[in-house]
Amino acid sequence: MDRRYVVAAGLVGLLIALAVFIQLLATNKIVIGYNEGYQPDQPIPFSHEIHAGQNKINCQFCHTTAAVSRHASVPSLNICMNCHLTINGKSEEGKKHIEHLRESFNNNTPVE
């Protein structure tokens, strides 16, 4: 068998294996674990107890990738505004934070 054929076949096999590995990694079938326990900083205090607990909002309403990813994704401001254009919050602190969300939304600026 010609050596060039063997080398070419080996390269094709390596490329296929690499493509399969990348696909598995991208679809979260392989978990590396370097992010284990990661939780992003919250720019505005947020309570899962209020939203998912008391108000019984399904996790996937805000975290659209929760069912298909190992990370739940950080919701965009548009998602928050689905409710908070009309819901003001109960405490003074909550109202202040929701007003900050509205200002960012209305001015088309990111929440720092």
MDTraj code that builds the backbone (N, CA, C; nanometers):
import mdtraj as md
import numpy as np

residues = "MET ASP ARG ARG TYR VAL VAL ALA ALA GLY LEU VAL GLY LEU LEU ILE ALA LEU ALA VAL PHE ILE GLN LEU LEU ALA THR ASN LYS ILE VAL ILE GLY TYR ASN GLU GLY TYR GLN PRO ASP GLN PRO ILE PRO PHE SER HIS GLU ILE HIS ALA GLY GLN ASN LYS ILE ASN CYS GLN PHE CYS HIS THR THR ALA ALA VAL SER ARG HIS ALA SER VAL PRO SER LEU ASN ILE CYS MET ASN CYS HIS LEU THR ILE ASN GLY LYS SER GLU GLU GLY LYS LYS HIS ILE GLU HIS LEU ARG GLU SER PHE ASN ASN ASN THR PRO VAL GLU".split()
xyz = np.array([
    [0.0846, -0.1170, 0.0000],
    [0.0000, 0.0000, 0.0000],
    [0.0895, 0.1238, 0.0000],
    [0.0536, 0.2205, -0.0776],
    [0.1310, 0.3435, -0.0906],
    [0.1274, 0.4225, 0.0407],
    [0.2441, 0.4692, 0.0812],
    [0.2575, 0.5432, 0.2085],
    [0.1719, 0.6706, 0.2076],
    [0.1640, 0.7388, 0.0948],
    [0.0838, 0.8614, 0.0868],
    [-0.0642, 0.8321, 0.1128],
    [-0.1110, 0.7171, 0.0657],
    [-0.2495, 0.6779, 0.0890],
    [-0.2743, 0.6565, 0.2377],
    [-0.1806, 0.5911, 0.3046],
    [-0.1925, 0.5646, 0.4481],
    [-0.1943, 0.6963, 0.5266],
    [-0.1047, 0.7896, 0.4907],
    [-0.0990, 0.9193, 0.5587],
    [-0.2286, 0.9967, 0.5346],
    [-0.2769, 0.9988, 0.4104],
    [-0.4009, 1.0698, 0.3778],
    [-0.5193, 1.0096, 0.4526],
    [-0.5265, 0.8779, 0.4565],
    [-0.6358, 0.8108, 0.5277],
    [-0.6283, 0.8428, 0.6774],
    [-0.5077, 0.8461, 0.7313],
    [-0.4902, 0.8814, 0.8719],
    [-0.5350, 1.0234, 0.9010],
    [-0.5025, 1.1176, 0.8111],
    [-0.5445, 1.2565, 0.8290],
    [-0.6958, 1.2708, 0.8203],
    [-0.7567, 1.2005, 0.7260],
    [-0.9026, 1.2043, 0.7134],
    [-0.9661, 1.1490, 0.8411],
    [-0.9139, 1.0392, 0.8902],
    [-0.9656, 0.9813, 1.0144],
    [-0.9510, 1.0767, 1.1321],
    [-0.8363, 1.1434, 1.1411],
    [-0.8123, 1.2396, 1.2476],
    [-0.9092, 1.3566, 1.2381],
    [-0.9321, 1.4064, 1.1171],
    [-1.0267, 1.5165, 1.0984],
    [-1.1689, 1.4765, 1.1357],
    [-1.2078, 1.3557, 1.1006],
    [-1.3415, 1.3067, 1.1369],
    [-1.3533, 1.2960, 1.2886],
    [-1.2523, 1.2400, 1.3527],
    [-1.2539, 1.2273, 1.4989],
    [-1.2605, 1.3643, 1.5651],
    [-1.1857, 1.4607, 1.5127],
    [-1.1862, 1.5960, 1.5668],
    [-1.3244, 1.6606, 1.5488],
    [-1.3852, 1.6414, 1.4335],
    [-1.5179, 1.6969, 1.4082],
    [-1.6212, 1.6365, 1.5037],
    [-1.6137, 1.5070, 1.5262],
    [-1.7059, 1.4406, 1.6193],
    [-1.6844, 1.4939, 1.7609],
    [-1.5599, 1.5097, 1.8025],
    [-1.5284, 1.5608, 1.9357],
    [-1.5841, 1.7026, 1.9527],
    [-1.5646, 1.7879, 1.8527],
    [-1.6137, 1.9260, 1.8601],
    [-1.7657, 1.9272, 1.8679],
    [-1.8309, 1.8418, 1.7901],
    [-1.9769, 1.8332, 1.7937],
    [-2.0254, 1.7886, 1.9309],
    [-1.9615, 1.6880, 1.9887],
    [-2.0001, 1.6408, 2.1219],
    [-1.9779, 1.7487, 2.2271],
    [-1.8691, 1.8209, 2.2158],
    [-1.8391, 1.9287, 2.3088],
    [-1.9407, 2.0420, 2.2940],
    [-1.9737, 2.0773, 2.1709],
    [-2.0667, 2.1877, 2.1445],
    [-2.2081, 2.1551, 2.1905],
    [-2.2481, 2.0300, 2.1848],
    [-2.3827, 1.9908, 2.2259],
    [-2.3877, 1.9417, 2.3698],
    [-2.2797, 1.9671, 2.4428],
    [-2.2712, 1.9360, 2.5856],
    [-2.2847, 1.7877, 2.6183],
    [-2.2449, 1.7031, 2.5241],
    [-2.2427, 1.5594, 2.5517],
    [-2.1144, 1.5228, 2.6271],
    [-2.0142, 1.6095, 2.6153],
    [-1.8895, 1.5940, 2.6892],
    [-1.8797, 1.7118, 2.7849],
    [-1.8632, 1.6846, 2.9115],
    [-1.8527, 1.7901, 3.0117],
    [-1.7101, 1.7917, 3.0642],
    [-1.6452, 1.9064, 3.0482],
    [-1.5071, 1.9173, 3.0932],
    [-1.5016, 1.9492, 3.2412],
    [-1.5924, 2.0325, 3.2913],
    [-1.6004, 2.0581, 3.4341],
    [-1.5238, 2.1789, 3.4845],
    [-1.4651, 2.2573, 3.3955],
    [-1.3885, 2.3722, 3.4415],
    [-1.4778, 2.4819, 3.4985],
    [-1.6047, 2.4793, 3.4692],
    [-1.6996, 2.5800, 3.5170],
    [-1.7837, 2.5312, 3.6340],
    [-1.7527, 2.4199, 3.6893],
    [-1.8380, 2.3602, 3.7897],
    [-1.8679, 2.4582, 3.9023],
    [-1.9951, 2.4752, 3.9331],
    [-2.0361, 2.5648, 4.0400],
    [-2.0362, 2.7119, 4.0015],
    [-2.0127, 2.7412, 3.8732],
    [-2.0069, 2.8807, 3.8279],
    [-2.1422, 2.9479, 3.8438],
    [-2.1399, 3.0683, 3.8933],
    [-2.2605, 3.1501, 3.9002],
    [-2.2191, 3.2929, 3.8690],
    [-2.2775, 3.3536, 3.7667],
    [-2.2371, 3.4899, 3.7305],
    [-2.2777, 3.5894, 3.8378],
    [-2.2064, 3.7014, 3.8429],
    [-2.2451, 3.8095, 3.9326],
    [-2.3801, 3.8638, 3.8865],
    [-2.4663, 3.8933, 3.9812],
    [-2.5971, 3.9486, 3.9488],
    [-2.5878, 4.1009, 3.9515],
    [-2.6087, 4.1676, 3.8391],
    [-2.6014, 4.3139, 3.8380],
    [-2.7151, 4.3773, 3.9177],
    [-2.8257, 4.3071, 3.9283],
    [-2.9406, 4.3510, 4.0065],
    [-2.9809, 4.2315, 4.0917],
    [-3.0025, 4.2531, 4.2218],
    [-3.0425, 4.1395, 4.3061],
    [-3.1635, 4.0679, 4.2472],
    [-3.1561, 3.9372, 4.2478],
    [-3.2599, 3.8551, 4.1867],
    [-3.2923, 3.7403, 4.2801],
    [-3.4193, 3.7098, 4.2957],
    [-3.4620, 3.6009, 4.3827],
    [-3.5329, 3.4922, 4.3028],
    [-3.4704, 3.3759, 4.2943],
    [-3.5384, 3.2616, 4.2331],
    [-3.6566, 3.2203, 4.3217],
    [-3.6434, 3.2434, 4.4523],
    [-3.7514, 3.2067, 4.5445],
    [-3.8807, 3.2808, 4.5086],
    [-3.8670, 3.4095, 4.4737],
    [-3.9856, 3.4875, 4.4362],
    [-4.0341, 3.4482, 4.2965],
    [-3.9440, 3.4480, 4.1990],
    [-3.9838, 3.4259, 4.0599],
    [-4.0281, 3.2816, 4.0342],
    [-3.9421, 3.1870, 4.0617],
    [-3.9740, 3.0461, 4.0325],
    [-4.0553, 2.9822, 4.1456],
    [-4.0313, 3.0279, 4.2690],
    [-4.1008, 2.9700, 4.3839],
    [-4.2418, 3.0236, 4.4002],
    [-4.2524, 3.1469, 4.4506],
    [-4.3838, 3.2057, 4.4800],
    [-4.4676, 3.2265, 4.3540],
    [-4.4039, 3.2773, 4.2473],
    [-4.4789, 3.3084, 4.1254],
    [-4.4879, 3.1920, 4.0275],
    [-4.4165, 3.0839, 4.0576],
    [-4.4210, 2.9599, 3.9786],
    [-4.3923, 2.9803, 3.8288],
    [-4.2964, 3.0687, 3.7991],
    [-4.2547, 3.0894, 3.6599],
    [-4.1629, 2.9744, 3.6220],
    [-4.1923, 2.9085, 3.5131],
    [-4.1108, 2.7965, 3.4657],
    [-3.9687, 2.8455, 3.4359],
    [-3.8685, 2.7699, 3.4752],
    [-3.7282, 2.8069, 3.4550],
    [-3.6987, 2.8406, 3.3087],
    [-3.7592, 2.7660, 3.2170],
    [-3.7295, 2.7841, 3.0757],
    [-3.7916, 2.9101, 3.0169],
    [-3.8797, 2.9764, 3.0895],
    [-3.9318, 3.1036, 3.0419],
    [-3.8187, 3.2060, 3.0360],
    [-3.7338, 3.2067, 3.1381],
    [-3.6215, 3.3020, 3.1433],
    [-3.4923, 3.2408, 3.0891],
    [-3.4658, 3.1175, 3.1271],
    [-3.3421, 3.0491, 3.0884],
    [-3.3715, 2.9586, 2.9691],
    [-3.3706, 3.0173, 2.8511],
    [-3.4176, 2.9465, 2.7317],
    [-3.3311, 2.8270, 2.6931],
    [-3.2073, 2.8202, 2.7410],
    [-3.1202, 2.7075, 2.7045],
    [-3.1153, 2.5999, 2.8125],
    [-3.1944, 2.6132, 2.9170],
    [-3.1853, 2.5206, 3.0311],
    [-3.2055, 2.3743, 2.9923],
    [-3.2896, 2.3467, 2.8963],
    [-3.3191, 2.2079, 2.8586],
    [-3.2149, 2.1479, 2.7653],
    [-3.1343, 2.2304, 2.7003],
    [-3.0422, 2.1797, 2.5990],
    [-2.8955, 2.2084, 2.6295],
    [-2.8675, 2.2727, 2.7406],
    [-2.7304, 2.3100, 2.7720],
    [-2.6992, 2.2791, 2.9175],
    [-2.5729, 2.2675, 2.9483],
    [-2.5373, 2.2462, 3.0890],
    [-2.5386, 2.3775, 3.1658],
    [-2.5550, 2.4887, 3.0935],
    [-2.5670, 2.6203, 3.1553],
    [-2.7055, 2.6744, 3.1253],
    [-2.7648, 2.7408, 3.2225],
    [-2.9017, 2.7884, 3.2060],
    [-2.9112, 2.9161, 3.1245],
    [-2.8054, 2.9841, 3.0953],
    [-2.7990, 3.1112, 3.0222],
    [-2.8527, 3.2253, 3.1067],
    [-2.7972, 3.3417, 3.0846],
    [-2.8422, 3.4621, 3.1539],
    [-2.9496, 3.5261, 3.0671],
    [-3.0676, 3.5499, 3.1222],
    [-3.1751, 3.6074, 3.0413],
    [-3.1406, 3.7472, 2.9916],
    [-3.1900, 3.7803, 2.8740],
    [-3.1728, 3.9155, 2.8214],
    [-3.2713, 4.0084, 2.8920],
    [-3.2447, 4.1357, 2.8805],
    [-3.3333, 4.2357, 2.9417],
    [-3.4742, 4.2255, 2.8840],
    [-3.4860, 4.1887, 2.7574],
    [-3.6188, 4.1716, 2.6962],
    [-3.7029, 4.0701, 2.7720],
    [-3.6383, 3.9628, 2.8185],
    [-3.7102, 3.8597, 2.8932],
    [-3.7646, 3.9180, 3.0231],
    [-3.6818, 3.9939, 3.0943],
    [-3.7261, 4.0566, 3.2198],
    [-3.8451, 4.1492, 3.1943],
    [-3.8368, 4.2225, 3.0835],
    [-3.9387, 4.3229, 3.0537],
    [-4.0715, 4.2617, 3.0130],
    [-4.0726, 4.1327, 2.9759],
    [-4.2004, 4.0665, 2.9472],
    [-4.2966, 4.0828, 3.0640],
    [-4.2439, 4.0792, 3.1851],
    [-4.3279, 4.0961, 3.3039],
    [-4.3130, 4.2348, 3.3654],
    [-4.1894, 4.2842, 3.3720],
    [-4.1632, 4.4041, 3.4510],
    [-4.1964, 4.5352, 3.3808],
    [-4.2555, 4.5304, 3.2629],
    [-4.3137, 4.6528, 3.2078],
    [-4.4383, 4.6907, 3.2868],
    [-4.5017, 4.5898, 3.3484],
    [-4.6239, 4.6162, 3.4260],
    [-4.6109, 4.5801, 3.5737],
    [-4.5183, 4.4944, 3.6103],
    [-4.5026, 4.4532, 3.7508],
    [-4.3932, 4.5372, 3.8145],
    [-4.4285, 4.6034, 3.9255],
    [-4.3372, 4.6987, 3.9882],
    [-4.2554, 4.6430, 4.1037],
    [-4.2929, 4.5328, 4.1601],
    [-4.2267, 4.4834, 4.2798],
    [-4.3024, 4.5272, 4.4038],
    [-4.2703, 4.4668, 4.5169],
    [-4.3443, 4.4958, 4.6402],
    [-4.2649, 4.5839, 4.7357],
    [-4.1362, 4.5535, 4.7535],
    [-4.0557, 4.6325, 4.8470],
    [-4.0027, 4.7575, 4.7778],
    [-3.9628, 4.8557, 4.8576],
    [-3.9043, 4.9776, 4.8003],
    [-3.7756, 4.9453, 4.7253],
    [-3.6955, 4.8545, 4.7817],
    [-3.5704, 4.8154, 4.7145],
    [-3.6004, 4.7478, 4.5812],
    [-3.6991, 4.6574, 4.5807],
    [-3.7372, 4.5894, 4.4575],
    [-3.7860, 4.6871, 4.3522],
    [-3.8668, 4.7845, 4.3939],
    [-3.9174, 4.8856, 4.2999],
    [-3.8025, 4.9659, 4.2403],
    [-3.7024, 4.9968, 4.3229],
    [-3.5869, 5.0736, 4.2760],
    [-3.5106, 4.9952, 4.1686],
    [-3.4895, 4.8665, 4.1923],
    [-3.4158, 4.7839, 4.0963],
    [-3.4940, 4.7642, 3.9663],
    [-3.6250, 4.7463, 3.9794],
    [-3.7077, 4.7293, 3.8596],
    [-3.7094, 4.8589, 3.7784],
    [-3.7106, 4.9728, 3.8462],
    [-3.7048, 5.1009, 3.7757],
    [-3.5724, 5.1127, 3.6991],
    [-3.4647, 5.0645, 3.7603],
    [-3.3344, 5.0641, 3.6913],
    [-3.3409, 4.9783, 3.5645],
    [-3.4075, 4.8631, 3.5737],
    [-3.4261, 4.7776, 3.4556],
    [-3.5027, 4.8519, 3.3464],
    [-3.6107, 4.9174, 3.3867],
    [-3.6929, 4.9897, 3.2888],
    [-3.6142, 5.1010, 3.2201],
    [-3.5352, 5.1748, 3.2986],
    [-3.4551, 5.2829, 3.2408],
    [-3.3567, 5.2275, 3.1380],
    [-3.2907, 5.1183, 3.1728],
    [-3.1974, 5.0557, 3.0787],
    [-3.2690, 5.0099, 2.9528],
    [-3.3852, 4.9509, 2.9717],
    [-3.4627, 4.9019, 2.8584],
    [-3.5075, 5.0172, 2.7691],
    [-3.5637, 5.1215, 2.8293],
    [-3.6149, 5.2350, 2.7531],
    [-3.5039, 5.3136, 2.6826],
    [-3.3838, 5.3153, 2.7423],
    [-3.2705, 5.3877, 2.6825],
    [-3.1848, 5.2980, 2.5933],
    [-3.2254, 5.1712, 2.5816],
    [-3.1508, 5.0746, 2.5017],
    [-3.0033, 5.0673, 2.5426],
    [-2.9822, 5.0620, 2.6731],
    [-2.8470, 5.0497, 2.7288],
    [-2.8389, 4.9226, 2.8109],
    [-2.7241, 4.8574, 2.8120],
    [-2.7110, 4.7348, 2.8900],
    [-2.7143, 4.7628, 3.0398],
    [-2.7585, 4.6647, 3.1153],
    [-2.7526, 4.6734, 3.2603],
    [-2.6086, 4.6414, 3.2998],
    [-2.5458, 4.7330, 3.3664],
    [-2.4053, 4.7128, 3.4052],
    [-2.3937, 4.5998, 3.5036],
])
top = md.Topology()
chain = top.add_chain()
for i, resn in enumerate(residues, 1):
    res = top.add_residue(resn, chain, resSeq=i)
    for name in ("N", "CA", "C"):
        top.add_atom(name, md.element.get_by_symbol(name[0]), res)
traj = md.Trajectory(xyz[None], top)
